[in-house]
Amino acid sequence: MPTTPEVNTLHQSDGNEPCFCGSGRKMRLCHKNASPDSRAAHMVRFYRDVEQTISDYRANSPKQPPCREGCSSCCSDYFPVSQVEFELLLVYMERHWSKDEIVQAFEQSEKNLERLKQENKEMYASLVHPIDREGELHDIRHHAGRNSFPCPLLDVENGRCRVYPARPFLCRTHGSTHTFYGSWRERLQPEKVCEYIDGGRTHRKITPNIADYWNPYEQLADVRIGEKRQLLRQYPIFYWMVLYGRHGGGYTTELGNLDNFNLSIDEHNAKMAAHNSP
């Protein structure tokens, strides 16, 4: 198996990279107020590193999982994502979707939440009631699974993700990679991925190990002050849309708070810590 390349997530930039909104223009010419050292800009670079690792592996591996654009087998699974990743989705939707499509996604998200309430009371309670990140992870391990509804950003008619270039880290890596932690005995245990992928050792033989990417991801998804990591709450995409629709600007992709884009990571970390907002 190829070794994982060095992750260059937190390098500095002068704004000449392609903008995170998907316009194809340089960031300094597109989103002029955005910081090249922002959480959002670093997350996009991180995505590129992950995609390069997967591409390099596939170029040299004769056996590969069927995880590509157009496969939607895991798009009904319960996936929590970070706030900055969700806001990157909104920015992409703002540029590439019609207003009617945006409103429909918000409306569908409300319906999804109601279905979750009826079908998985434990996960519903975890979403709508205050809970810390450790409690959230506990509930996900014990109660999360496949929902009866897909992600609201999926085109259900053709099974294609409508935000594929901006999809979050978990969407990029679920099934197409593996992460191994623990002992060799744990490595021999069965592992369920999806109905189209053999689990356990078979899956690990045909996918790259991305264990080295988790720490850089957590640096971007959470707040860090020095060596201290402050865990931020994560939600599935449909619930982020519910929250932003109800408590933000309504059924719109316009962001009232642009800190994930306009502040450097250090500035944002300091601001979040000062306001005690984990």
C-alpha positions as CSV (number, residue, x, y, z in Angstrom):
1,M,0.0,0.0,0.0
2,P,1.4,3.5,-0.8
3,T,2.4,5.6,2.1
4,T,0.3,8.6,3.0
5,P,2.0,11.8,1.8
6,E,2.7,14.6,4.1
7,V,-0.4,16.7,4.7
8,N,0.2,20.3,4.0
9,T,-3.1,21.5,5.4
10,L,-1.9,24.5,7.4
11,H,0.5,26.1,4.9
12,Q,0.2,29.8,4.1
13,S,-1.3,31.1,0.8
14,D,-1.3,34.4,-1.0
15,G,-4.8,34.0,-2.3
16,N,-3.8,32.9,-5.8
17,E,-5.4,29.5,-5.4
18,P,-8.8,28.7,-6.9
19,C,-11.6,30.1,-4.8
20,F,-13.4,27.8,-2.4
21,C,-16.8,28.8,-4.0
22,G,-16.0,26.7,-7.2
23,S,-16.0,29.7,-9.5
24,G,-12.6,28.7,-10.9
25,R,-11.2,32.3,-10.2
26,K,-8.4,33.1,-7.9
27,M,-9.7,33.6,-4.3
28,R,-8.2,37.1,-4.1
29,L,-10.2,38.1,-7.2
30,C,-13.4,36.3,-6.3
31,H,-14.1,36.5,-2.5
32,K,-11.9,39.5,-1.9
33,N,-12.5,39.8,1.8
34,A,-11.8,36.1,2.5
35,S,-8.5,35.3,4.3
36,P,-6.2,32.8,2.5
37,D,-5.5,31.6,6.0
38,S,-9.1,31.1,7.0
39,R,-10.6,27.8,8.2
40,A,-12.6,27.5,5.0
41,A,-9.6,28.0,2.7
42,H,-7.6,25.5,4.6
43,M,-10.4,23.0,4.5
44,V,-10.5,23.2,0.7
45,R,-6.8,22.6,0.5
46,F,-7.3,19.7,2.9
47,Y,-9.9,18.3,0.5
48,R,-7.4,18.5,-2.3
49,D,-4.8,16.5,-0.3
50,V,-7.3,13.8,0.4
51,E,-8.5,13.6,-3.2
52,Q,-4.9,13.3,-4.4
53,T,-4.2,10.5,-2.0
54,I,-7.3,8.6,-3.2
55,S,-6.4,9.3,-6.9
56,D,-2.8,8.1,-6.5
57,Y,-3.9,4.9,-4.8
58,R,-6.5,4.2,-7.5
59,A,-3.9,4.8,-10.2
60,N,-1.8,1.9,-8.8
61,S,-4.4,-0.5,-7.4
62,P,-6.1,-3.1,-9.6
63,K,-9.0,-3.6,-7.1
64,Q,-11.0,-0.7,-5.9
65,P,-14.4,0.0,-4.2
66,P,-17.3,1.4,-6.3
67,C,-17.2,4.8,-4.5
68,R,-17.3,7.4,-7.2
69,E,-19.6,10.2,-8.3
70,G,-23.0,8.7,-9.1
71,C,-22.9,6.1,-6.3
72,S,-25.3,7.1,-3.5
73,S,-25.4,4.0,-1.4
74,C,-24.2,5.8,1.7
75,C,-26.1,9.0,1.2
76,S,-28.8,7.9,3.6
77,D,-26.3,7.1,6.4
78,Y,-26.1,9.3,9.5
79,F,-23.0,11.5,8.8
80,P,-22.2,14.5,11.1
81,V,-20.1,17.2,9.5
82,S,-18.4,20.3,10.9
83,Q,-19.8,23.8,10.6
84,V,-17.2,25.1,8.2
85,E,-17.8,22.2,5.9
86,F,-21.5,22.9,5.9
87,E,-20.9,26.6,5.2
88,L,-18.7,25.6,2.3
89,L,-21.7,23.7,0.9
90,L,-23.9,26.8,1.2
91,V,-21.3,28.9,-0.6
92,Y,-21.2,26.3,-3.4
93,M,-25.0,26.1,-3.6
94,E,-25.2,29.9,-3.8
95,R,-23.1,29.9,-6.9
96,H,-24.4,26.8,-8.6
97,W,-28.0,26.3,-7.6
98,S,-31.3,28.2,-8.4
99,K,-33.2,29.8,-5.6
100,D,-36.0,27.3,-6.0
101,E,-33.6,24.4,-5.6
102,I,-32.2,26.0,-2.4
103,V,-35.6,26.5,-0.9
104,Q,-36.6,22.9,-1.7
105,A,-33.5,21.6,0.1
106,F,-34.4,23.5,3.2
107,E,-38.0,22.3,3.1
108,Q,-36.8,18.7,2.6
109,S,-34.5,19.0,5.6
110,E,-37.5,20.0,7.8
111,K,-39.3,16.9,6.6
112,N,-36.2,14.8,7.2
113,L,-36.0,16.0,10.8
114,E,-39.7,15.0,11.4
115,R,-39.0,11.6,10.0
116,L,-36.0,11.1,12.2
117,K,-38.2,12.1,15.2
118,Q,-40.6,9.3,14.3
119,E,-38.1,6.7,13.4
120,N,-35.0,7.2,15.6
121,K,-36.0,8.9,18.8
122,E,-32.5,8.6,20.4
123,M,-30.7,10.4,17.6
124,Y,-33.5,13.0,17.3
125,A,-33.1,13.7,21.1
126,S,-29.3,14.0,20.6
127,L,-29.8,16.6,17.9
128,V,-32.4,18.9,19.5
129,H,-31.3,18.8,23.1
130,P,-28.1,20.3,24.5
131,I,-25.3,17.8,24.6
132,D,-21.5,17.9,24.5
133,R,-19.4,16.4,21.8
134,E,-18.5,13.3,23.8
135,G,-22.2,12.6,24.4
136,E,-22.9,13.2,20.7
137,L,-20.2,10.6,19.7
138,H,-21.6,8.2,22.2
139,D,-25.1,8.5,20.7
140,I,-23.8,8.1,17.2
141,R,-21.9,4.9,18.1
142,H,-25.0,3.4,19.7
143,H,-28.0,4.8,17.8
144,A,-26.9,6.1,14.4
145,G,-27.4,4.1,11.2
146,R,-29.1,4.4,7.9
147,N,-32.0,6.8,7.7
148,S,-35.1,6.1,5.7
149,F,-34.4,9.3,3.8
150,P,-31.3,10.5,1.8
151,C,-29.3,13.7,2.2
152,P,-31.3,16.7,1.0
153,L,-28.5,17.6,-1.4
154,L,-28.8,14.4,-3.3
155,D,-30.6,14.2,-6.7
156,V,-32.7,11.2,-5.9
157,E,-33.8,10.6,-9.5
158,N,-30.3,9.9,-10.8
159,G,-28.5,9.2,-7.5
160,R,-26.0,12.0,-8.0
161,C,-24.7,14.4,-5.3
162,R,-25.5,17.9,-6.3
163,V,-22.6,19.4,-4.3
164,Y,-20.0,16.7,-5.2
165,P,-17.0,19.0,-5.7
166,A,-17.7,20.6,-2.2
167,R,-18.7,17.4,-0.4
168,P,-17.4,17.1,3.2
169,F,-14.5,15.0,4.4
170,L,-16.6,12.0,5.5
171,C,-18.5,11.9,2.2
172,R,-15.1,11.8,0.4
173,T,-13.6,9.0,2.4
174,H,-16.5,6.7,3.5
175,G,-16.0,3.5,1.5
176,S,-13.2,4.9,-0.6
177,T,-10.6,4.7,2.2
178,H,-10.1,3.1,5.6
179,T,-8.7,4.3,8.9
180,F,-7.0,1.7,11.1
181,Y,-6.4,2.4,14.8
182,G,-5.9,-0.1,17.6
183,S,-4.4,-3.6,17.9
184,W,-3.9,-6.3,15.3
185,R,-6.7,-8.3,17.0
186,E,-9.0,-5.4,16.4
187,R,-7.9,-5.4,12.7
188,L,-9.2,-8.9,12.3
189,Q,-12.7,-8.0,13.4
190,P,-15.5,-7.6,10.8
191,E,-16.2,-4.1,9.6
192,K,-19.4,-3.1,7.9
193,V,-19.0,-0.4,5.2
194,C,-22.0,-0.8,2.9
195,E,-23.9,-3.5,1.1
196,Y,-21.7,-3.2,-2.0
197,I,-18.3,-3.4,-0.2
198,D,-16.8,-6.3,1.6
199,G,-15.8,-5.4,5.2
200,G,-12.8,-6.0,7.3
201,R,-9.5,-7.1,5.8
202,T,-10.9,-7.2,2.3
203,H,-11.9,-3.6,2.4
204,R,-8.5,-2.5,3.8
205,K,-6.7,-4.3,1.0
206,I,-8.4,-2.2,-1.7
207,T,-8.4,1.3,-0.1
208,P,-5.8,3.7,1.2
209,N,-5.3,4.3,4.9
210,I,-6.1,7.9,5.8
211,A,-5.3,7.7,9.5
212,D,-2.8,10.6,9.1
213,Y,-5.6,12.9,7.9
214,W,-7.7,12.8,11.0
215,N,-5.5,15.1,13.1
216,P,-5.3,17.9,10.4
217,Y,-9.1,17.5,9.9
218,E,-9.7,18.0,13.6
219,Q,-7.5,21.1,13.6
220,L,-9.9,22.6,11.1
221,A,-13.1,21.3,12.5
222,D,-12.5,22.2,16.1
223,V,-11.1,25.2,18.0
224,R,-7.5,25.0,19.2
225,I,-5.7,27.4,21.6
226,G,-2.2,26.2,21.8
227,E,-2.2,22.5,22.4
228,K,-5.7,22.5,23.9
229,R,-8.5,21.3,21.6
230,Q,-12.1,22.5,22.1
231,L,-14.6,20.1,20.5
232,L,-17.2,21.7,18.4
233,R,-20.6,20.2,17.9
234,Q,-21.2,18.5,14.5
235,Y,-24.5,17.7,12.8
236,P,-25.8,15.9,9.7
237,I,-26.4,18.2,6.7
238,F,-30.1,18.1,7.0
239,Y,-30.0,19.4,10.6
240,W,-27.5,22.1,9.8
241,M,-30.0,23.3,7.2
242,V,-32.8,23.2,9.7
243,L,-30.8,25.3,12.2
244,Y,-29.7,27.9,9.6
245,G,-33.2,28.0,8.1
246,R,-34.8,28.6,11.5
247,H,-32.2,30.8,13.2
248,G,-30.3,32.3,10.4
249,G,-31.5,34.2,7.3
250,G,-34.3,31.8,6.5
251,Y,-34.3,29.5,3.4
252,T,-31.3,31.1,1.9
253,T,-27.6,30.4,1.5
254,E,-26.6,33.9,2.6
255,L,-24.4,33.7,5.7
256,G,-24.7,36.3,8.4
257,N,-21.5,35.4,10.0
258,L,-18.4,35.0,7.7
259,D,-15.8,34.3,10.4
260,N,-15.0,30.9,8.8
261,F,-14.0,32.7,5.7
262,N,-12.8,36.2,6.6
263,L,-10.7,35.5,9.7
264,S,-7.5,33.6,9.9
265,I,-7.6,30.3,11.9
266,D,-5.6,31.9,14.8
267,E,-8.0,34.9,14.9
268,H,-11.1,32.7,14.7
269,N,-9.8,30.3,17.4
270,A,-9.1,33.3,19.7
271,K,-12.5,34.8,19.0
272,M,-14.3,31.5,19.7
273,A,-12.3,30.9,22.9
274,A,-13.0,34.5,24.1
275,H,-16.7,34.0,23.7
276,N,-16.6,30.6,25.2
277,S,-18.5,29.1,22.3
278,P,-17.5,25.4,21.9
